[in-house]
Amino acid sequence: MHAPTANFNAYPIYDTMKDQRFRAETRGNTFDIALRDGQLWIDDAEVAYSFEPISEAHFLLRVGGKSWPVTIEAGVRGAVSVTIAGRRTEVHVKGEKELLLERYGVDEADADAEREIRAPMPGLVLAVNVEPGQSVRAGEGMVVLEAMKMENELRAAGAGVVSRVHVAPGDAVGKSALLIELAP
């Protein structure tokens, strides 16, 4: 089974009409990339290029008088799988939002995790101790889940307001199932 084809219109470098910044990380190398006034800058050096779509996932990249065929597909763990001239690599791209959160020491994955209560393992919901609109504090018990003949109380990682409850007592849930969502 192969990875699904990526819609490259969702990736920042393809929209050269607006100014933007992002960071690409691959094989231990990090590149700061900016698009300003239709020009490409890599690590503060201007690069003359063209990037032409051939089909949904296939492109032609021209840099410095040389051309390379490029294929871009969805990768694993949020990466993009890029094949240039037959050489495939995984590239992790951080857009402007991720770079801004990183700059201020906020990990978006951690922030999202604090707003979601997920089942750590398959189990049976024994009790739901909150309801939509209820304010909760960090550490407050929200759901009791029975798994492997043990009761586990799942607690809020951070303060917030319950926005949605996805389960009820008696529901069987799988590992990582979304149980409760919090609004900041």
JOHU-V49662 format. One record per run of one state. SS is the DSSP state (helix for helix, strand for strand, loop for the rest). FROM is the first residue (numbers start at 1). TO is the last residue. If there is no record, write none. Layout:
# JOHU-V49662
SS|FROM|TO, SS|FROM|TO
This chain:
# JOHU-V49662
loop|1|4, strand|5|5, loop|6|7, helix|8|10, loop|11|11, helix|12|14, loop|15|19, strand|20|26, loop|27|28, strand|29|36, loop|37|38, strand|39|42, loop|43|44, strand|45|47, loop|48|48, strand|49|53, loop|54|57, strand|58|63, loop|64|65, strand|66|74, loop|75|79, strand|80|84, loop|85|86, strand|87|94, loop|95|95, helix|96|103, loop|104|107, helix|108|114, loop|115|115, strand|116|118, loop|119|122, strand|123|128, loop|129|134, strand|135|136, loop|137|140, strand|141|147, loop|148|149, strand|150|155, loop|156|159, strand|160|165, loop|166|171, strand|172|173, loop|174|177, strand|178|183, loop|184|184
